[in-house]
Amino acid sequence: MFKIMPHAALLALATALGCGSDSAGTSPGTVSVSIWGEDYIADRIPPVMGAEAGIEEAWTVRYTRFLVTLGDFTVAAADGTAGGALAPMRVYDLKTTATPFVVGRITNVPSRRMDRVSYRIAPATAASTLGNATAADLTLMQTNGYGIYVEGEGTRMGTTVRFRWGFTQGITYSPCSNADESLGLAVPSGGNVDAQITVHGDHFFYDDLQSESARLRFQAIADADVAPIGNGDGTVTLEELARVDLTTLPSTQYGGGDMGRVRTLRDFVTAISATVGHFNGEGHCQERVQ
């Protein structure tokens, strides 16, 4: 299971490593940027099986659409050295990407450690364009001002419960570190380095906003569609999640945040949606919600 790196730890890492590398190559390099949702979005999130991570209580979750409006991928260094950017905000459907989808290439990047890598997820506007999504996807995102939109279903023993959620907050991911906690990218002299924006679809089902031992759950979400909370139509909406007071759920679930602000299951899912953006697989970024 992917874990959430506490902001304080990432900030400490940025401070410790923020100066980057002073060594430079003789020729500029290239950064090739891709985006991927990994198997949890392209395929499914399975139920817990032994020591393997999965959804508790025998649920399986599959996405049918996972749209993000993403752009402003920027490479730079803490000392002010600019590397370049891929600025356009585009709409991507990560359900359709069984392998990483190429976003673009940044050329003529100084060959050195570029320790300030960042990108944004933001509400779609009239200026947003298509990545690999359809024209209908783009219209949906623009009409509603979504930065993230997900559809899918949870299944268990013949029961299917759908969900359909759209989020309008903007999120900046900066700085980004790798799984080994090194910041940014080492651009080779005259060569290429790959940079992957990795989106973690399992985060929507975490039961804690901060704990590294958070579990994946769907039962409370499924229950939100049941009367008297929901309308029983088989699809869980954010409006139904807003009627679930977190204090009515087991005390060991759905905690770990500012509970003065995160009071309902909708609050919780909205807060956790900001953490889906990662870097190069397991790498973390500090997220800031606008």
C-alpha positions in Angstrom: 0.0 0.0 0.0 1.3 3.5 -0.8 1.7 5.7 2.3 1.3 9.4 2.8 4.5 11.2 3.8 3.8 13.8 6.5 4.2 17.4 5.4 6.7 18.1 8.2 9.0 15.2 7.1 8.9 16.3 3.5 9.6 19.9 4.4 12.6 18.8 6.5 13.8 16.8 3.6 13.5 19.8 1.3 15.5 21.9 3.7 18.2 19.4 4.1 18.6 18.7 0.4 17.4 22.0 -1.0 20.8 23.3 -2.2 20.9 20.6 -4.9 24.1 19.6 -6.6 26.6 22.2 -7.7 28.2 19.8 -10.2 27.1 20.3 -13.8 27.7 18.4 -17.1 29.1 19.9 -20.3 25.9 19.5 -22.3 22.2 20.0 -21.5 19.9 17.1 -21.2 16.2 16.2 -21.7 13.4 15.3 -19.3 10.7 12.9 -20.7 7.5 13.3 -18.7 4.7 10.7 -18.5 1.6 10.1 -16.4 0.3 6.8 -15.0 -2.3 5.5 -12.6 -0.7 2.1 -12.2 -2.7 -1.1 -11.9 -5.0 0.1 -9.2 -6.6 2.5 -11.7 -6.1 0.6 -14.9 -7.2 -2.7 -13.5 -8.6 -2.9 -10.0 -8.0 -2.7 -6.3 -8.4 -6.3 -5.0 -9.6 -7.4 -1.6 -7.0 -8.1 1.1 -5.3 -11.4 0.4 -2.9 -12.6 3.1 -0.1 -10.1 3.5 -1.0 -8.4 0.2 -2.6 -5.0 0.4 -6.2 -4.6 -0.6 -9.7 -3.6 0.4 -10.9 -4.8 3.8 -14.1 -6.9 4.2 -13.8 -8.6 0.8 -14.6 -5.6 -1.4 -13.0 -5.2 -4.8 -13.0 -1.7 -6.4 -12.7 -0.9 -10.1 -12.6 2.5 -11.7 -14.5 3.1 -14.9 -13.2 6.6 -15.4 -10.4 8.5 -13.6 -10.0 12.0 -15.0 -7.5 14.6 -13.9 -6.8 18.1 -15.2 -3.1 18.3 -14.9 -0.2 20.5 -16.1 2.4 23.1 -15.1 5.1 20.4 -14.8 8.2 22.4 -14.0 11.8 21.4 -13.5 14.1 23.9 -11.6 16.7 24.1 -8.9 16.6 25.7 -5.4 19.4 28.0 -6.4 17.2 29.6 -9.0 18.4 27.6 -12.1 15.5 27.2 -14.5 15.1 23.9 -16.3 11.9 24.3 -18.2 8.2 23.4 -18.1 5.3 21.8 -19.8 2.6 24.4 -19.0 -0.7 23.4 -20.7 -3.4 22.1 -18.4 -4.7 18.9 -20.1 -7.4 16.3 -19.2 -6.2 12.8 -18.9 -8.2 9.6 -18.4 -5.9 7.3 -16.4 -8.3 4.3 -16.7 -7.2 4.0 -20.3 -3.5 4.0 -19.6 -2.3 0.4 -19.0 1.2 1.8 -19.3 2.6 5.3 -18.7 1.2 7.9 -21.1 3.8 10.3 -22.6 3.0 13.9 -21.6 5.9 15.6 -23.4 9.6 16.4 -23.3 11.5 19.3 -21.9 14.7 19.9 -23.8 17.9 21.9 -23.1 17.7 21.3 -19.3 21.0 22.0 -17.5 22.7 18.7 -16.7 22.8 18.7 -13.0 20.6 17.9 -10.0 17.3 19.8 -10.6 15.8 19.5 -7.1 12.6 21.5 -7.6 10.1 19.4 -9.6 6.5 20.4 -9.4 3.1 20.1 -11.1 -0.5 21.0 -10.6 -4.0 19.5 -10.6 -6.5 22.3 -11.2 -10.1 22.9 -12.1 -10.6 22.6 -15.8 -11.3 25.9 -17.7 -12.1 26.9 -21.2 -8.3 27.0 -21.8 -7.9 23.3 -20.8 -7.2 20.9 -23.7 -7.2 17.2 -24.3 -4.5 14.8 -23.1 -5.7 11.3 -23.8 -9.3 11.9 -22.7 -12.3 12.2 -25.0 -14.0 15.3 -26.1 -16.9 14.3 -23.8 -14.5 14.0 -20.9 -13.1 17.5 -21.6 -16.6 19.0 -21.7 -17.5 17.3 -18.4 -14.5 18.6 -16.7 -14.9 22.2 -18.1 -18.6 22.4 -17.4 -18.2 21.5 -13.8 -14.7 22.9 -13.1 -13.3 19.6 -12.0 -9.7 19.0 -11.3 -10.4 15.3 -10.5 -13.4 13.2 -11.5 -13.8 9.5 -10.7 -16.4 6.9 -11.5 -16.3 3.2 -10.5 -17.8 0.4 -8.5 -17.2 -1.7 -5.5 -18.3 -5.4 -5.7 -18.7 -8.1 -3.0 -20.5 -11.4 -3.2 -22.8 -10.4 -5.9 -23.4 -6.9 -4.6 -22.4 -3.9 -6.7 -22.2 -0.3 -5.4 -21.2 2.5 -7.8 -19.6 5.8 -7.0 -19.4 9.1 -8.9 -17.3 12.0 -7.4 -16.0 15.2 -8.8 -13.5 17.6 -7.0 -13.0 21.2 -7.8 -10.0 22.2 -5.6 -6.6 23.0 -7.1 -3.6 21.2 -5.8 0.1 22.1 -6.2 2.6 19.3 -5.8 6.0 20.8 -4.9 8.7 19.8 -4.2 8.6 16.2 -5.3 11.0 13.5 -4.1 11.8 10.0 -5.2 11.2 6.8 -3.3 14.8 7.0 -2.0 14.0 10.5 -0.7 16.3 12.3 -3.2 14.7 15.5 -4.5 13.8 16.0 -8.1 15.9 14.7 -11.0 19.5 14.2 -11.9 19.7 15.4 -15.5 22.5 13.6 -17.4 24.9 15.5 -19.6 23.6 15.1 -23.2 21.2 12.4 -22.1 17.6 11.8 -21.0 16.0 11.2 -17.7 12.4 10.0 -17.3 10.0 11.7 -14.9 6.7 10.1 -14.1 3.6 11.7 -12.6 2.1 8.8 -10.7 -1.5 9.0 -9.5 -2.4 6.7 -6.6 -6.1 5.7 -7.0 -6.1 3.7 -3.8 -5.9 6.8 -1.6 -9.6 7.5 -2.0 -10.2 4.4 0.2 -7.7 5.1 3.0 -9.3 5.2 6.4 -6.8 7.6 7.9 -5.5 11.0 6.7 -2.0 10.6 8.2 -1.2 7.1 9.5 1.2 4.9 7.7 -0.9 2.0 8.8 -4.0 3.3 7.1 -6.2 0.5 5.7 -8.3 0.5 2.5 -12.1 0.4 3.1 -15.3 0.6 1.1 -18.0 -0.5 3.5 -18.7 2.9 5.0 -18.9 4.4 1.5 -21.3 1.7 0.4 -23.5 2.2 3.4 -23.9 5.9 2.5 -26.3 4.9 -0.2 -28.6 3.0 2.2 -31.7 4.7 3.6 -32.1 6.9 5.7 -28.7 8.4 4.6 -28.9 7.7 0.9 -31.6 7.1 -1.7 -30.7 3.5 -2.4 -30.2 3.9 -6.1 -26.9 2.0 -6.1 -24.7 5.0 -6.7 -22.9 6.8 -3.9 -22.6 10.6 -4.4 -20.6 13.2 -2.5 -23.9 14.6 -1.3 -24.7 11.2 0.4 -21.2 11.1 1.9 -21.8 14.5 3.4 -24.6 13.0 5.5 -22.2 10.6 7.2 -20.9 12.1 10.4 -17.5 10.6 11.1 -18.3 10.2 14.8 -20.9 7.6 13.8 -18.2 5.3 12.4 -15.9 3.0 14.4 -13.4 5.0 16.4 -10.5 3.3 14.8 -11.5 4.4 11.3 -11.6 7.7 9.4 -9.4 9.9 11.6 -6.0 11.4 11.7 -6.7 14.9 10.4 -8.1 18.3 11.6 -11.4 16.9 12.8 -12.7 20.4 13.3 -12.6 20.7 9.6 -13.0 17.1 8.5 -16.4 16.1 10.0 -18.1 14.1 7.4 -17.2 11.3 5.0 -17.4 13.8 2.2 -14.9 16.1 4.0 -12.6 13.1 4.5 -12.7 11.9 0.8 -12.2 15.5 -0.4 -9.2 15.9 1.9 -7.6 12.6 0.9 -8.2 13.4 -2.8 -5.4 16.0 -2.6 -2.8 13.2 -1.8 -3.3 11.2 -5.0 -0.4 12.9 -6.8 3.0 11.3 -6.5 6.3 11.2 -8.4 8.2 8.3 -10.0 6.0 5.7 -8.5 6.5 5.7 -4.7 8.0 9.2 -4.5 6.2 11.9 -2.5 5.4 15.5 -3.1 4.2 18.2 -0.7 0.7 19.0 -1.6 -0.9 22.5 -1.2 -4.6 22.9 -1.7 -5.8 26.2 -3.2 
